[in-house]
Amino acid sequence: MSVSVDAAACTETIAPLPVLGRDVTVPLVTGGEVTYAALDYAASAPALQRVWDDVAAYAPYYGSVHRGAGYLSQLSTDLFENSRVAVAEFLDCREDDQVVFTRSTTDSLNLLAAALPADCQVFVFETEHHASLLPWRDARVTYLNAPRTPDEAVATLERALADRDPYGPALVCVTGASNVTGELWPVRELAAAAHAHGARIVLDAAQLAPHHPVSVRELDVDWVAFSGHKLYAPFGSGVLAGRFDWLSEAEPYLAGGGASRKVARRGDGGVDVEWHDSAARHEAGSPNVIGVYSIASACKALTEAGFDDLVARERFLIGKVRDGLAAVPEVKVLSLFGDDAPRVGVLSFVVEGWNSSHFAAALSAEYGIGVRDGLFCAHPLVRTLLGSDPQTQGECGAPEAAPGEKSLNAIRVSFGAGTPDEHVERFVTAVTELVRDGAQWKYRTEGGRCVPAV
């Protein structure tokens, strides 16, 4: 689903959405305290206040789902199933699509991997997050090289599909927005290429859904997966939504109560099981009803806030960050598709002469800014972008690489609907000052992490 906005027209009339932790203060090693700037949304976004309030209002009525005749059990069951409807509406699913609740994006894609038809071929770009790169190891997997333009991504996939067995099942797995660069991928075009060659496609929307509307119909994907904790809804729940034929023909992801419709002993001492042919088939055990409800609440909150406004404000913040980093010559922003490629609020970069862990630690300890450093569970992609081989990062007190040499890890800043302007402005100021003046504190390596030396 496309959104047309003018970021330049975004003003302070579009306020950040209230999130938990927005008033938390943290100590600085240099003295005093400051309001914490959470700029690690790509790992876990703070929960929306709306989501927390909805869950708190429901909590006294918590009951076992699909298990009891009591009022609270029936209430919880209705809430659980209505949450399924809310997620389907949020994703603009087709009438016959099913929404299966899981623990996370990783869990969703492992569920789909376990349901692949026999001899299924899987095509996945090496640029994927490990959640969508690794689950297919038991299938026939073709790993595609990192493309340098959206058109190259489509052409690479078309060539790979043209060489496959035309009569067997095939699946393409692709991200909607990179968790490293934030760049948007040509999902609709990739879906068209997949379908033209008789393959299906699953969209990893973990980084896309919190920032942009996702329409299963418009993108024409067969499945979409995402995590609640990146969609401003904590509690360890996720979603796999889409076509159900492969899932209905597969053995249940987990065998147990809830997945079975009927169980009977056989005369030979064994057990006959009739499994459900609905989403329940892959939701064995007592479900995380609070986590599921929190996802539904977040879906409603984002829809009601309006993605036009959310996207406009985020593009405004992206512009601030990119302009600020561009003004520091020692900073290199990582990109596959080029500086002008559209992206969500996720940017990774390296700083010449700095160890990335050291730089991230200084942002936290001296400025109260939380970012992430490392390879971001996308090791092949980051190493491709950095042009580095797998190596162990050096001590945090020493530069990671001498000027002109290759960096080994990167720093990632990410933000979204709950980010105030001040957090982004503080980040840009901090980067500028650290590069210009150096860290004000000494740091050491402890447990593989760079920490302030006390």
Secondary structure per residue as TSV (DSSP state, phi and psi in degrees):
chain	resnum	aa	ss	phi	psi
A	1	M	-	360.0	124.8
A	2	S	-	-89.1	153.7
A	3	V	-	-131.2	127.1
A	4	S	-	-107.4	117.0
A	5	V	-	-141.0	161.3
A	6	D	-	-116.0	103.6
A	7	A	G	-62.9	-32.6
A	8	A	G	-64.4	-25.4
A	9	A	G	-83.7	-5.1
A	10	C	-	-70.5	126.8
A	11	T	-	-122.8	-177.0
A	12	E	T	-70.5	-2.6
A	13	T	T	-69.2	-20.5
A	14	I	S	-95.4	100.3
A	15	A	-	-89.3	154.9
A	16	P	-	-65.2	149.5
A	17	L	-	-72.8	140.7
A	18	P	-	-64.3	129.5
A	19	V	B	-128.4	158.4
A	20	L	T	-66.5	146.0
A	21	G	T	84.8	3.3
A	22	R	T	-67.8	-18.8
A	23	D	T	-111.3	8.3
A	24	V	-	-68.4	133.7
A	25	T	E	-108.1	149.0
A	26	V	E	-130.8	150.9
A	27	P	E	-77.7	150.6
A	28	L	-	-107.9	144.1
A	29	V	T	-65.7	-22.7
A	30	T	T	-85.5	-0.2
A	31	G	S	109.6	144.9
A	32	G	S	83.1	-174.2
A	33	E	E	-132.3	162.2
A	34	V	E	-148.7	151.7
A	35	T	E	-63.9	130.5
A	36	Y	-	-66.8	131.4
A	37	A	E	-100.9	100.3
A	38	A	E	-82.2	102.2
A	39	L	-	-121.3	45.4
A	40	D	B	-131.0	42.0
A	41	Y	T	-61.1	-29.7
A	42	A	T	-67.5	-22.1
A	43	A	T	-85.1	-56.7
A	44	S	-	-153.5	123.2
A	45	A	-	-82.6	145.8
A	46	P	-	-62.9	149.6
A	47	A	-	-70.6	138.6
A	48	L	B	-64.4	141.2
A	49	Q	H	-58.4	-37.0
A	50	R	H	-59.3	-42.9
A	51	V	H	-64.3	-46.1
A	52	W	H	-60.8	-41.7
A	53	D	H	-65.6	-40.8
A	54	D	H	-63.9	-43.6
A	55	V	H	-66.2	-41.3
A	56	A	H	-62.8	-37.3
A	57	A	H	-68.2	-32.1
A	58	Y	H	-82.6	-28.2
A	59	A	G	-49.9	-41.5
A	60	P	G	-65.0	-17.3
A	61	Y	G	-102.4	11.6
A	62	Y	-	-58.9	135.0
A	63	G	-	-152.0	170.7
A	64	S	-	-71.0	133.3
A	65	V	T	-87.6	135.0
A	66	H	T	61.0	21.6
A	67	R	T	-125.5	-20.2
A	68	G	-	-135.6	162.5
A	69	A	S	-94.0	-9.3
A	70	G	S	-69.1	161.9
A	71	Y	H	-59.9	-46.1
A	72	L	H	-67.0	-34.0
A	73	S	H	-66.4	-42.7
A	74	Q	H	-65.8	-39.8
A	75	L	H	-61.7	-45.0
A	76	S	H	-67.0	-36.9
A	77	T	H	-64.2	-44.1
A	78	D	H	-61.6	-42.3
A	79	L	H	-64.8	-40.2
A	80	F	H	-62.9	-47.9
A	81	E	H	-72.7	-33.8
A	82	N	H	-67.2	-30.3
A	83	S	H	-64.7	-36.0
A	84	R	H	-61.6	-41.6
A	85	V	H	-65.2	-42.1
A	86	A	H	-62.8	-40.2
A	87	V	H	-67.7	-40.4
A	88	A	H	-61.4	-39.9
A	89	E	H	-67.9	-39.9
A	90	F	H	-61.0	-37.5
A	91	L	T	-90.5	-2.2
A	92	D	T	53.6	52.1
A	93	C	-	-71.3	160.2
A	94	R	-	-75.6	163.3
A	95	E	T	-60.0	-36.5
A	96	D	T	-96.9	7.6
A	97	D	-	-72.5	155.1
A	98	Q	E	-119.7	144.9
A	99	V	E	-106.7	117.6
A	100	V	E	-107.9	130.1
A	101	F	E	-90.7	133.3
A	102	T	E	-128.9	-165.0
A	103	R	S	-92.7	-24.1
A	104	S	S	-176.9	177.4
A	105	T	H	-60.7	-43.5
A	106	T	H	-56.9	-46.1
A	107	D	H	-64.2	-40.9
A	108	S	H	-61.5	-44.9
A	109	L	H	-74.6	-29.9
A	110	N	H	-69.1	-34.8
A	111	L	H	-61.4	-47.4
A	112	L	H	-64.0	-39.2
A	113	A	H	-61.9	-36.6
A	114	A	H	-71.9	-16.9
A	115	A	T	-102.4	5.4
A	116	L	-	-62.6	140.5
A	117	P	-	-62.4	159.5
A	118	A	T	-57.7	139.2
A	119	D	T	63.6	29.3
A	120	C	-	-74.5	136.3
A	121	Q	E	-94.4	137.0
A	122	V	E	-120.2	135.4
A	123	F	E	-119.8	123.6
A	124	V	E	-144.1	136.7
A	125	F	E	-75.0	145.4
A	126	E	T	-65.9	-10.0
A	127	T	T	-83.1	0.0
A	128	E	S	-74.4	155.8
A	129	H	-	-62.4	152.3
A	130	H	H	-58.2	-26.7
A	131	A	H	-61.1	-31.1
A	132	S	H	-109.9	-3.7
A	133	L	H	-91.3	-34.9
A	134	L	S	-98.2	-23.8
A	135	P	T	-65.0	-13.3
A	136	W	T	-96.0	16.7
A	137	R	T	-63.7	-23.9
A	138	D	T	-86.4	-2.8
A	139	A	S	-102.9	177.7
A	140	R	E	-84.1	105.5
A	141	V	E	-107.3	135.9
A	142	T	E	-114.1	116.6
A	143	Y	E	-92.0	123.7
A	144	L	E	-95.1	141.9
A	145	N	-	-66.0	155.4
A	146	A	-	-64.5	122.9
A	147	P	-	-81.1	157.9
A	148	R	S	-109.0	-1.7
A	149	T	S	-147.2	158.9
A	150	P	H	-59.0	-40.0
A	151	D	H	-62.8	-37.1
A	152	E	H	-67.2	-34.1
A	153	A	H	-61.3	-45.5
A	154	V	H	-65.6	-44.4
A	155	A	H	-64.2	-39.6
A	156	T	H	-62.7	-43.8
A	157	L	H	-65.8	-42.6
A	158	E	H	-61.2	-41.2
A	159	R	H	-64.0	-42.5
A	160	A	H	-65.0	-41.7
A	161	L	H	-69.5	-32.9
A	162	A	H	-65.4	-24.6
A	163	D	T	-93.6	-1.2
A	164	R	S	-83.3	170.0
A	165	D	-	-65.1	114.1
A	166	P	T	-72.0	-10.1
A	167	Y	T	-104.5	-11.6
A	168	G	S	-96.2	164.6
A	169	P	-	-70.5	149.9
A	170	A	E	-146.3	150.5
A	171	L	E	-137.0	136.2
A	172	V	E	-108.7	134.5
A	173	C	E	-119.0	128.2
A	174	V	E	-146.2	148.6
A	175	T	E	-82.8	156.1
A	176	G	S	-89.5	-35.6
A	177	A	B	-146.5	132.6
A	178	S	-	-67.2	136.3
A	179	N	T	-79.2	-2.8
A	180	V	T	-103.8	-52.3
A	181	T	T	-100.2	-17.3
A	182	G	-	78.0	-2.3
A	183	E	B	-68.5	140.3
A	184	L	B	-80.0	136.5
A	185	W	-	-97.8	153.7
A	186	P	-	-78.2	70.9
A	187	V	H	-63.1	-46.0
A	188	R	H	-61.3	-41.5
A	189	E	H	-69.0	-37.8
A	190	L	H	-67.3	-37.8
A	191	A	H	-64.4	-41.0
A	192	A	H	-63.3	-41.0
A	193	A	H	-64.6	-42.1
A	194	A	H	-61.3	-48.7
A	195	H	H	-68.0	-32.9
A	196	A	H	-64.7	-24.0
A	197	H	T	-107.2	18.1
A	198	G	T	75.3	18.9
A	199	A	-	-105.6	162.1
A	200	R	E	-105.2	168.4
A	201	I	E	-141.0	137.9
A	202	V	E	-116.9	134.8
A	203	L	E	-102.2	121.0
A	204	D	E	-82.8	102.7
A	205	A	-	-103.5	20.4
A	206	A	T	-56.0	-40.3
A	207	Q	T	-96.2	-14.0
A	208	L	T	-87.1	-47.2
A	209	A	T	-58.6	-34.3
A	210	P	T	-71.3	-14.9
A	211	H	T	-115.1	-26.7
A	212	H	S	-138.9	152.4
A	213	P	-	-65.5	144.1
A	214	V	-	-122.3	117.5
A	215	S	-	-112.9	113.4
A	216	V	H	-58.7	-38.6
A	217	R	H	-66.3	-51.5
A	218	E	H	-68.6	-39.7
A	219	L	H	-75.7	-21.2
A	220	D	T	59.5	42.0
A	221	V	-	-91.7	157.2
A	222	D	S	-85.9	-33.5
A	223	W	E	-142.1	157.0
A	224	V	E	-136.9	140.3
A	225	A	E	-128.3	141.7
A	226	F	E	-157.0	168.8
A	227	S	E	-113.3	142.6
A	228	G	G	-65.8	-36.2
A	229	H	G	-71.9	-11.3
A	230	K	G	-97.1	-9.6
A	231	L	T	-105.5	29.6
A	232	Y	T	67.2	26.3
A	233	A	-	-137.8	107.0
A	234	P	-	-78.2	-158.0
A	235	F	S	83.7	14.7
A	236	G	S	64.4	50.3
A	237	S	-	-123.7	153.8
A	238	G	E	-144.1	-178.8
A	239	V	E	-139.2	138.4
A	240	L	E	-125.2	114.7
A	241	A	E	-124.9	141.5
A	242	G	E	149.1	-152.3
A	243	R	-	-63.7	146.0
A	244	F	-	-113.4	-1.8
A	245	D	H	-64.1	-46.2
A	246	W	H	-63.0	-39.0
A	247	L	H	-69.8	-37.1
A	248	S	H	-72.2	-22.4
A	249	E	H	-92.6	-10.2
A	250	A	S	-90.1	156.4
A	251	E	-	-61.8	146.9
A	252	P	-	-54.3	142.0
A	253	Y	S	-58.4	-42.1
A	254	L	S	-127.7	135.2
A	255	A	-	-92.4	126.3
A	256	G	S	167.4	-171.6
A	257	G	T	-60.3	143.1
A	258	G	T	95.0	-36.1
A	259	A	T	-82.6	-21.6
A	260	S	E	-100.0	138.5
A	261	R	E	-89.8	-37.9
A	262	K	E	-152.5	136.0
A	263	V	E	-129.6	133.0
A	264	A	E	-144.1	144.1
A	265	R	E	-74.7	144.4
A	266	R	-	-98.1	162.3
A	267	G	T	-62.1	-26.6
A	268	D	T	-86.3	7.8
A	269	G	S	93.7	-7.4
A	270	G	-	-83.7	-169.0
A	271	V	E	-131.2	131.4
A	272	D	E	-99.1	134.8
A	273	V	E	-126.8	132.8
A	274	E	E	-108.9	114.7
A	275	W	E	-87.5	154.4
A	276	H	-	-64.2	151.6
A	277	D	S	-110.3	21.4
A	278	S	S	-114.6	-171.2
A	279	A	G	-56.9	-28.3
A	280	A	G	-58.0	-23.5
A	281	R	G	-55.5	-31.3
A	282	H	G	-116.0	23.9
A	283	E	-	-126.1	43.7
A	284	A	-	-63.2	152.3
A	285	G	S	87.7	174.2
A	286	S	S	-73.3	120.3
A	287	P	-	-75.2	160.3
A	288	N	-	-82.2	79.3
A	289	V	H	-64.4	-36.0
A	290	I	H	-67.6	-42.0
A	291	G	H	-63.4	-40.9
A	292	V	H	-63.6	-44.9
A	293	Y	H	-63.8	-35.3
A	294	S	H	-65.6	-36.6
A	295	I	H	-63.8	-46.3
A	296	A	H	-61.0	-40.7
A	297	S	H	-62.8	-42.2
A	298	A	H	-65.2	-40.3
A	299	C	H	-58.8	-44.8
A	300	K	H	-66.6	-41.4
A	301	A	H	-64.0	-43.2
A	302	L	H	-66.9	-39.6
A	303	T	H	-64.0	-44.7
A	304	E	H	-68.2	-32.0
A	305	A	H	-68.4	-28.6
A	306	G	-	92.6	113.4
A	307	F	H	-67.2	-25.8
A	308	D	H	-57.4	-48.9
A	309	D	H	-68.5	-41.9
A	310	L	H	-63.0	-44.2
A	311	V	H	-67.4	-41.0
A	312	A	H	-61.4	-45.3
A	313	R	H	-67.7	-39.0
A	314	E	H	-66.2	-39.0
A	315	R	H	-64.4	-33.4
A	316	F	H	-62.7	-44.0
A	317	L	H	-68.6	-39.4
A	318	I	H	-58.6	-42.8
A	319	G	H	-60.7	-40.8
A	320	K	H	-62.3	-45.1
A	321	V	H	-66.3	-47.2
A	322	R	H	-64.8	-40.7
A	323	D	H	-64.5	-40.9
A	324	G	H	-65.5	-43.4
A	325	L	H	-70.0	-34.5
A	326	A	H	-64.7	-23.8
A	327	A	T	-79.8	-4.2
A	328	V	-	-112.3	103.9
A	329	P	T	-59.2	-27.2
A	330	E	T	-75.7	-8.4
A	331	V	E	-96.4	132.3
A	332	K	E	-121.3	117.7
A	333	V	E	-83.7	134.7
A	334	L	-	-85.7	140.7
A	335	S	-	-156.2	142.4
A	336	L	S	-90.2	-45.6
A	337	F	S	-99.1	1.6
A	338	G	-	104.5	162.0
A	339	D	T	-62.0	-28.6
A	340	D	T	-90.1	1.6
A	341	A	S	-67.2	136.3
A	342	P	-	-64.5	144.9
A	343	R	B	-151.1	166.3
A	344	V	-	-93.6	-176.9
A	345	G	S	-76.9	58.6
A	346	V	E	-137.3	120.8
A	347	L	E	-137.4	136.9
A	348	S	E	-117.1	148.7
A	349	F	E	-155.2	165.3
A	350	V	E	-125.4	156.4
A	351	V	E	-120.7	122.0
A	352	E	T	-56.1	128.3
A	353	G	T	83.7	-0.7
A	354	W	-	-113.7	140.5
A	355	N	-	-74.8	130.6
A	356	S	H	-62.6	-38.3
A	357	S	H	-64.5	-39.4
A	358	H	H	-62.7	-44.9
A	359	F	H	-64.6	-44.7
A	360	A	H	-64.5	-38.7
A	361	A	H	-64.6	-38.6
A	362	A	H	-68.3	-38.4
A	363	L	H	-58.7	-40.1
A	364	S	H	-72.8	-53.2
A	365	A	H	-72.4	-32.1
A	366	E	H	-103.5	-16.5
A	367	Y	H	-129.1	-6.4
A	368	G	-	69.1	33.8
A	369	I	E	-113.9	126.4
A	370	G	E	-100.4	113.0
A	371	V	-	-124.4	-169.1
A	372	R	E	-130.8	146.0
A	373	D	E	-128.8	155.3
A	374	G	E	131.5	-142.8
A	375	L	-	-115.9	1.2
A	376	F	T	58.4	34.9
A	377	C	T	52.8	32.7
A	378	A	-	-144.2	56.1
A	379	H	H	-57.4	-48.9
A	380	P	H	-59.4	-39.9
A	381	L	H	-65.9	-49.1
A	382	V	H	-63.4	-40.3
A	383	R	H	-67.1	-33.3
A	384	T	H	-64.6	-44.4
A	385	L	H	-66.9	-34.8
A	386	L	H	-87.2	-15.3
A	387	G	T	66.0	34.4
A	388	S	-	-118.2	154.8
A	389	D	-	-90.8	158.1
A	390	P	S	-57.2	120.4
A	391	Q	-	-146.0	169.3
A	392	T	-	-93.8	132.4
A	393	Q	-	-67.5	146.5
A	394	G	-	-76.7	-176.5
A	395	E	-	-63.6	146.4
A	396	C	T	-72.1	-22.3
A	397	G	T	-77.7	-14.0
A	398	A	S	-107.3	153.8
A	399	P	-	-58.3	143.7
A	400	E	S	-67.7	-36.6
A	401	A	S	-150.8	143.9
A	402	A	-	-68.0	156.4
A	403	P	T	-50.8	130.7
A	404	G	T	91.1	-13.8
A	405	E	S	-90.1	164.7
A	406	K	-	-76.6	141.9
A	407	S	-	-83.8	157.9
A	408	L	S	-102.1	-31.2
A	409	N	-	-131.6	175.4
A	410	A	E	-133.4	172.0
A	411	I	E	-115.2	137.6
A	412	R	E	-123.1	130.2
A	413	V	E	-114.1	134.6
A	414	S	E	-146.7	146.6
A	415	F	-	-153.5	175.9
A	416	G	-	-167.7	-144.7
A	417	A	T	-65.8	-21.1
A	418	G	T	-101.5	6.4
A	419	T	-	-84.6	121.3
A	420	P	-	-74.6	155.3
A	421	D	H	-55.3	-39.4
A	422	E	H	-60.5	-34.4
A	423	H	H	-66.0	-41.7
A	424	V	H	-68.0	-41.6
A	425	E	H	-64.8	-39.7
A	426	R	H	-64.4	-38.9
A	427	F	H	-61.8	-48.0
A	428	V	H	-61.7	-42.8
A	429	T	H	-61.9	-42.9
A	430	A	H	-63.8	-44.5
A	431	V	H	-59.6	-45.9
A	432	T	H	-60.0	-45.8
A	433	E	H	-70.4	-39.8
A	434	L	H	-64.6	-41.5
A	435	V	H	-68.4	-39.3
A	436	R	H	-76.0	-44.3
A	437	D	H	-108.4	-15.0
A	438	G	-	82.4	171.9
A	439	A	-	-72.1	147.0
A	440	Q	S	-88.0	-9.1
A	441	W	S	-125.6	161.4
A	442	K	-	-93.8	147.7
A	443	Y	E	-130.1	155.9
A	444	R	E	-140.9	164.8
A	445	T	E	-92.8	129.5
A	446	E	E	-141.1	118.8
A	447	G	T	60.3	32.7
A	448	G	T	82.0	0.1
A	449	R	E	-116.0	150.5
A	450	C	E	-86.1	126.0
A	451	V	E	-135.9	156.3
A	452	P	E	-62.0	138.7
A	453	A	-	-78.8	118.1
A	454	V	-	-78.2	360.0
